[in-house]
């Protein structure tokens, strides 16, 4: 399209600063949305420059009775430790948690110190954001919703020194663990192998850092239709690959010890490929 002729004394006005700022804001908004999408959907084998540092506690609080949470609880990165009935620091089953989240609740910016009792319980769908376990007690968190539509989200944070399980998945629904780090552990996620009430469970582990020693990332029960998907898992200090990414079991509802039936990707229950894990 040709440019209209103009008088020598007439000058085309430049776009105003307000119009330029608006355009830049819109462009940056699109860039931010695209960046967020890229973070949530990490390509297979994606690596980060460094494992995020553990936060320093801003204060401390002793807890002798379970704190019940509805809505959103922001701990301000204080360190919470158990005392009294929550303070024996043992591995016995059936301990009470430091926090109990009601259906739909969110807990964020919390450090759980020693002892941590049974960590966090979710009664239904929940979000656990930027929560750090310095020394896992019985379990870091247990998910107990009974609805098949329950979604449990763990985003950010980390856990250390879990002699057995980090996340115990007893209920129904889907568990998504993203941008988490774990070190010196037994199992990152275990679908309950012998609960009296069993469910089909879906587990997604995405964009996480795993530091040896450890035994397995995910354990599932194939006879109940469990599935586990792994993506962008970075394993550190395990060049011999002793940590099993996905272990399959035959679960039961009698309380008996479940039988291990295999491990590794199979395309049906353990859904990942070699490119979804990296080792250094």
LUMMARNU-546852 format. One record per residue (C-alpha): residue in one letter; chain; x, y, z. Coordinates in steps of 0.2 Angstrom, whole numbers. Example, Ala and Ser with C-alpha at 12.3 -4.5 7.8 and 13.67 -1.06 7.14 Angstrom:
BEGIN
+------+------+-------+-------+-------+
: code : unit :    c1 :    c2 :    c3 :
+------+------+-------+-------+-------+
:    A :    A :    62 :   -22 :    39 :
:    S :    A :    68 :    -5 :    36 :
+------+------+-------+-------+-------+
// end
This chain:
BEGIN
+------+------+-------+-------+-------+
: code : unit :    c1 :    c2 :    c3 :
+------+------+-------+-------+-------+
:    X :    A :     0 :     0 :     0 :
:    X :    A :     8 :    17 :    -5 :
:    X :    A :    11 :    31 :     7 :
:    X :    A :     0 :    46 :     5 :
:    X :    A :     9 :    62 :    -1 :
:    X :    A :    12 :    75 :    13 :
:    X :    A :    17 :    93 :    14 :
:    X :    A :    35 :    96 :    18 :
:    X :    A :    30 :   105 :    34 :
:    X :    A :    19 :    91 :    40 :
:    X :    A :    27 :    77 :    50 :
:    X :    A :    19 :    60 :    55 :
:    X :    A :    16 :    59 :    73 :
:    X :    A :    25 :    46 :    83 :
:    X :    A :    15 :    34 :    93 :
:    X :    A :    12 :    41 :   111 :
:    X :    A :    21 :    33 :   125 :
:    X :    A :     5 :    27 :   132 :
:    X :    A :     2 :    17 :   116 :
:    X :    A :    19 :    10 :   116 :
:    X :    A :    18 :     5 :   135 :
:    X :    A :     2 :    -4 :   132 :
:    X :    A :     9 :   -14 :   117 :
:    X :    A :    24 :   -19 :   127 :
:    X :    A :    13 :   -24 :   141 :
:    X :    A :     3 :   -35 :   130 :
:    X :    A :    18 :   -43 :   122 :
:    X :    A :    26 :   -46 :   139 :
:    X :    A :     9 :   -54 :   145 :
:    X :    A :    10 :   -66 :   131 :
:    X :    A :    28 :   -70 :   134 :
:    X :    A :    24 :   -74 :   152 :
:    X :    A :     9 :   -85 :   148 :
:    X :    A :    20 :   -95 :   136 :
:    X :    A :    34 :   -96 :   149 :
:    X :    A :    22 :  -103 :   162 :
:    X :    A :    16 :  -116 :   149 :
:    X :    A :    34 :  -121 :   146 :
:    X :    A :    37 :  -123 :   164 :
:    X :    A :    22 :  -134 :   167 :
:    X :    A :    26 :  -145 :   152 :
:    X :    A :    44 :  -148 :   153 :
:    X :    A :    51 :  -158 :   138 :
:    X :    A :    57 :  -175 :   141 :
:    X :    A :    74 :  -176 :   149 :
:    X :    A :    74 :  -157 :   152 :
:    X :    A :    88 :  -152 :   164 :
:    X :    A :    89 :  -137 :   176 :
:    X :    A :   105 :  -128 :   180 :
:    X :    A :   105 :  -132 :   199 :
:    X :    A :    94 :  -140 :   212 :
:    X :    A :    85 :  -126 :   221 :
:    X :    A :    92 :  -122 :   238 :
:    X :    A :    83 :  -127 :   254 :
:    X :    A :    75 :  -112 :   263 :
:    X :    A :    80 :  -105 :   280 :
:    X :    A :    66 :  -105 :   293 :
:    X :    A :    59 :   -88 :   298 :
:    X :    A :    54 :   -94 :   315 :
:    X :    A :    48 :  -110 :   324 :
:    X :    A :    32 :  -117 :   331 :
:    X :    A :    30 :  -132 :   342 :
:    X :    A :    14 :  -142 :   339 :
:    X :    A :     6 :  -153 :   352 :
:    X :    A :   -11 :  -155 :   343 :
:    X :    A :   -15 :  -157 :   324 :
:    X :    A :   -18 :  -141 :   315 :
:    X :    A :   -34 :  -143 :   305 :
:    X :    A :   -34 :  -132 :   289 :
:    X :    A :   -48 :  -127 :   278 :
:    X :    A :   -45 :  -114 :   264 :
:    X :    A :   -27 :  -108 :   263 :
:    X :    A :   -14 :  -109 :   276 :
:    X :    A :     2 :   -99 :   274 :
:    X :    A :    16 :  -104 :   286 :
:    X :    A :    27 :   -90 :   281 :
:    X :    A :    42 :  -103 :   281 :
:    X :    A :    41 :  -106 :   299 :
:    X :    A :    48 :  -122 :   306 :
:    X :    A :    34 :  -133 :   314 :
:    X :    A :    39 :  -148 :   325 :
:    X :    A :    29 :  -160 :   335 :
:    X :    A :    28 :  -161 :   354 :
:    X :    A :    18 :  -171 :   366 :
:    X :    A :     8 :  -185 :   357 :
:    X :    A :    16 :  -178 :   341 :
:    X :    A :    33 :  -178 :   347 :
:    X :    A :    40 :  -196 :   348 :
:    X :    A :    48 :  -195 :   331 :
:    X :    A :    45 :  -214 :   327 :
:    X :    A :    40 :  -223 :   312 :
:    X :    A :    25 :  -232 :   319 :
:    X :    A :     9 :  -233 :   308 :
:    X :    A :    -6 :  -223 :   313 :
:    X :    A :     2 :  -208 :   320 :
:    X :    A :    -7 :  -191 :   319 :
:    X :    A :    -1 :  -178 :   307 :
:    X :    A :     5 :  -160 :   311 :
:    X :    A :    -7 :  -153 :   298 :
:    X :    A :   -24 :  -161 :   292 :
:    X :    A :   -31 :  -153 :   276 :
:    X :    A :   -49 :  -153 :   273 :
:    X :    A :   -56 :  -156 :   255 :
:    X :    A :   -50 :  -142 :   244 :
:    X :    A :   -38 :  -134 :   256 :
:    X :    A :   -20 :  -127 :   252 :
:    X :    A :    -5 :  -127 :   263 :
:    X :    A :    11 :  -117 :   258 :
:    X :    A :    27 :  -110 :   264 :
:    X :    A :    30 :  -122 :   278 :
:    X :    A :    45 :  -131 :   285 :
:    X :    A :    43 :  -147 :   295 :
:    X :    A :    57 :  -151 :   307 :
:    X :    A :    61 :  -165 :   318 :
:    X :    A :    50 :  -173 :   324 :
:    X :    A :    37 :  -171 :   311 :
:    X :    A :    25 :  -185 :   317 :
:    X :    A :    14 :  -191 :   301 :
:    X :    A :    17 :  -175 :   292 :
:    X :    A :     2 :  -169 :   282 :
:    X :    A :   -14 :  -178 :   279 :
:    X :    A :   -26 :  -173 :   265 :
:    X :    A :   -44 :  -178 :   268 :
:    X :    A :   -49 :  -174 :   249 :
:    X :    A :   -42 :  -164 :   235 :
:    X :    A :   -28 :  -153 :   242 :
:    X :    A :   -13 :  -142 :   237 :
:    X :    A :     4 :  -143 :   245 :
:    X :    A :    15 :  -129 :   239 :
:    X :    A :    33 :  -125 :   244 :
:    X :    A :    33 :  -137 :   259 :
:    X :    A :    49 :  -144 :   265 :
:    X :    A :    52 :  -159 :   276 :
:    X :    A :    69 :  -159 :   285 :
:    X :    A :    68 :  -176 :   292 :
:    X :    A :    53 :  -186 :   287 :
:    X :    A :    44 :  -195 :   301 :
:    X :    A :    32 :  -209 :   297 :
:    X :    A :    27 :  -202 :   280 :
:    X :    A :    29 :  -184 :   274 :
:    X :    A :    11 :  -183 :   267 :
:    X :    A :    -4 :  -195 :   266 :
:    X :    A :   -18 :  -193 :   253 :
:    X :    A :   -35 :  -201 :   259 :
:    X :    A :   -49 :  -194 :   248 :
:    X :    A :   -62 :  -206 :   244 :
:    X :    A :   -69 :  -198 :   228 :
:    X :    A :   -62 :  -204 :   211 :
:    X :    A :   -61 :  -185 :   206 :
:    X :    A :   -50 :  -180 :   220 :
:    X :    A :   -34 :  -172 :   214 :
:    X :    A :   -19 :  -170 :   226 :
:    X :    A :    -6 :  -157 :   220 :
:    X :    A :    12 :  -156 :   227 :
:    X :    A :    21 :  -141 :   219 :
:    X :    A :    39 :  -136 :   224 :
:    X :    A :    47 :  -140 :   241 :
:    X :    A :    57 :  -156 :   246 :
:    X :    A :    60 :  -170 :   258 :
:    X :    A :    75 :  -178 :   266 :
:    X :    A :    79 :  -193 :   277 :
:    X :    A :    63 :  -204 :   273 :
:    X :    A :    68 :  -221 :   279 :
:    X :    A :    52 :  -228 :   270 :
:    X :    A :    39 :  -218 :   261 :
:    X :    A :    38 :  -199 :   257 :
:    X :    A :    21 :  -199 :   250 :
:    X :    A :     8 :  -212 :   255 :
:    X :    A :    -7 :  -213 :   243 :
:    X :    A :   -21 :  -222 :   252 :
:    X :    A :   -36 :  -214 :   244 :
:    X :    A :   -44 :  -212 :   227 :
:    X :    A :   -40 :  -200 :   213 :
:    X :    A :   -24 :  -192 :   205 :
:    X :    A :    -8 :  -187 :   213 :
:    X :    A :     3 :  -174 :   204 :
:    X :    A :    21 :  -171 :   210 :
:    X :    A :    29 :  -156 :   201 :
:    X :    A :    46 :  -147 :   204 :
:    X :    A :    49 :  -157 :   220 :
:    X :    A :    66 :  -163 :   226 :
:    X :    A :    70 :  -178 :   237 :
:    X :    A :    86 :  -185 :   245 :
:    X :    A :    90 :  -200 :   256 :
:    X :    A :    73 :  -209 :   255 :
:    X :    A :    65 :  -226 :   253 :
:    X :    A :    50 :  -223 :   241 :
:    X :    A :    45 :  -206 :   234 :
:    X :    A :    27 :  -212 :   231 :
:    X :    A :    18 :  -228 :   236 :
:    X :    A :     1 :  -233 :   231 :
:    X :    A :    -5 :  -242 :   247 :
:    X :    A :    -2 :  -260 :   244 :
:    X :    A :   -13 :  -267 :   258 :
:    X :    A :   -26 :  -255 :   263 :
:    X :    A :   -43 :  -262 :   268 :
:    X :    A :   -51 :  -251 :   255 :
:    X :    A :   -43 :  -251 :   238 :
:    X :    A :   -44 :  -239 :   223 :
:    X :    A :   -38 :  -236 :   206 :
:    X :    A :   -25 :  -222 :   208 :
:    X :    A :   -16 :  -211 :   195 :
:    X :    A :     2 :  -204 :   199 :
:    X :    A :    11 :  -191 :   189 :
:    X :    A :    29 :  -186 :   194 :
:    X :    A :    35 :  -172 :   183 :
:    X :    A :    51 :  -160 :   184 :
:    X :    A :    59 :  -167 :   200 :
:    X :    A :    76 :  -169 :   207 :
:    X :    A :    81 :  -185 :   215 :
:    X :    A :    97 :  -188 :   225 :
:    X :    A :   103 :  -205 :   230 :
:    X :    A :   102 :  -215 :   241 :
:    X :    A :    85 :  -221 :   237 :
:    X :    A :    75 :  -237 :   233 :
:    X :    A :    61 :  -232 :   221 :
:    X :    A :    52 :  -217 :   214 :
:    X :    A :    34 :  -225 :   212 :
:    X :    A :    26 :  -241 :   218 :
:    X :    A :     9 :  -245 :   210 :
:    X :    A :    -4 :  -260 :   211 :
:    X :    A :    -7 :  -266 :   194 :
:    X :    A :   -22 :  -277 :   199 :
:    X :    A :   -31 :  -261 :   204 :
:    X :    A :   -27 :  -252 :   188 :
:    X :    A :   -15 :  -240 :   195 :
:    X :    A :    -4 :  -230 :   183 :
:    X :    A :    12 :  -219 :   185 :
:    X :    A :    19 :  -207 :   173 :
:    X :    A :    36 :  -200 :   175 :
:    X :    A :    43 :  -185 :   165 :
:    X :    A :    59 :  -174 :   167 :
:    X :    A :    66 :  -184 :   182 :
:    X :    A :    84 :  -179 :   186 :
:    X :    A :    93 :  -192 :   196 :
:    X :    A :   109 :  -187 :   205 :
:    X :    A :   123 :  -198 :   213 :
:    X :    A :   116 :  -214 :   206 :
:    X :    A :   126 :  -218 :   191 :
:    X :    A :   124 :  -237 :   194 :
:    X :    A :   105 :  -234 :   193 :
:    X :    A :   100 :  -243 :   209 :
:    X :    A :    85 :  -232 :   211 :
:    X :    A :    70 :  -241 :   203 :
:    X :    A :    59 :  -228 :   194 :
:    X :    A :    43 :  -238 :   194 :
:    X :    A :    39 :  -254 :   203 :
:    X :    A :    24 :  -265 :   200 :
:    X :    A :    15 :  -274 :   214 :
:    X :    A :     0 :  -285 :   216 :
:    X :    A :   -10 :  -276 :   230 :
:    X :    A :   -23 :  -283 :   242 :
:    X :    A :   -35 :  -277 :   255 :
:    X :    A :   -31 :  -290 :   269 :
:    X :    A :   -16 :  -281 :   276 :
:    X :    A :    -4 :  -294 :   269 :
:    X :    A :    13 :  -289 :   262 :
:    X :    A :    10 :  -285 :   243 :
:    X :    A :    20 :  -295 :   231 :
:    X :    A :    32 :  -286 :   219 :
:    X :    A :    29 :  -292 :   201 :
:    X :    A :    41 :  -281 :   191 :
:    X :    A :    48 :  -264 :   187 :
:    X :    A :    53 :  -253 :   173 :
:    X :    A :    42 :  -245 :   159 :
:    X :    A :    29 :  -256 :   151 :
:    X :    A :    18 :  -243 :   142 :
:    X :    A :     2 :  -248 :   152 :
:    X :    A :     5 :  -246 :   171 :
:    X :    A :    23 :  -238 :   171 :
:    X :    A :    22 :  -225 :   158 :
:    X :    A :    39 :  -217 :   154 :
:    X :    A :    54 :  -220 :   143 :
:    X :    A :    73 :  -219 :   146 :
:    X :    A :    73 :  -201 :   139 :
:    X :    A :    62 :  -196 :   153 :
:    X :    A :    76 :  -199 :   166 :
:    X :    A :    93 :  -191 :   166 :
:    X :    A :   108 :  -196 :   177 :
:    X :    A :   123 :  -186 :   184 :
+------+------+-------+-------+-------+
// end
